[in-house]
Amino acid sequence: MNPRVKEVYSNNDYTLIIIFDNDEMGIFDVTPYLDKGIFTQLRDRSIFNSAKVFLGTVQWANGLDFCPDTIYLESKKQ
C-alpha cells in the first residue's frame, strides 16, 4: 500500500503540495485532469482551493477526489 495524504495545500497553478504519512513531500499537478469529465469543475478556483485531506486522499468541497495511489504515484517528490 502506498503512503496516504496527511496534509494538502493548493497553489494558483492548479498544483497541490502534498505531505504524505511517511513524511515525503510531493507536487501533484491537476492540470492534466482539468479537461476530463467531472474534473472540469476544478477549474473554478473556489472549488480547487477547497482541497482538504479526507480518508488519506484529497477531496474538494464538491465531493470530487482522487485515488490516493494516483496522487502518490503521480506526484513529483521533493
VENRA-V997413 format. One record per residue. RES is the residue in one letter. PSI is psi in whole degrees, -180 to 180 (NA if undefined). OMEGA is omega in degrees with one decimal (* if undefined). NEAR is the number of other C-alpha atoms within 8 Angstrom. Layout:
RES	PSI	OMEGA	NEAR
RES	PSI	OMEGA	NEAR
This chain:
M	134	178.3	2
N	158	176.3	6
P	155	-179.4	10
R	161	-178.2	12
V	132	177.3	14
K	-36	178.6	11
E	150	176.8	9
V	141	177.9	13
Y	128	-179.3	9
S	147	178.3	11
N	160	-179.0	9
N	-15	-178.4	5
D	22	-179.9	4
Y	35	169.1	10
T	161	177.6	12
L	135	168.9	12
I	124	-175.4	12
I	132	169.5	13
I	124	-178.3	12
F	164	-176.5	13
D	-5	172.2	9
N	11	178.8	6
D	11	169.9	6
E	153	175.3	9
M	141	178.4	10
G	163	174.5	13
I	122	178.4	12
F	119	-178.2	12
D	117	-178.1	9
V	-14	-174.0	9
T	-36	178.6	7
P	-17	-176.9	6
Y	-11	-171.8	8
L	-13	177.3	11
D	14	-174.5	7
K	116	171.0	7
G	-131	-175.4	5
I	-19	-178.3	6
F	-11	175.3	11
T	-24	178.2	10
Q	-25	-178.0	8
L	-8	174.1	9
R	-28	177.2	9
D	115	-175.3	7
R	-37	-179.2	7
S	-35	176.3	6
I	-48	-178.5	13
F	-42	-177.8	12
N	-4	178.0	9
S	9	-178.6	8
A	135	177.7	13
K	165	176.4	10
V	133	177.3	12
F	117	177.8	7
L	43	174.4	4
G	9	176.8	9
T	-171	177.2	14
V	133	176.5	13
Q	147	178.1	12
W	166	-176.1	13
A	-27	179.6	8
N	5	176.4	5
G	-8	177.7	6
L	147	175.3	9
D	170	174.9	8
F	153	172.2	9
C	132	-179.4	7
P	-30	177.4	13
D	-39	176.7	9
T	-46	-179.5	8
I	-46	-179.1	11
Y	-50	-174.5	11
L	-31	-177.3	6
E	-3	177.6	7
S	141	173.1	10
K	114	-176.5	7
K	140	-178.1	7
Q	NA	*	6
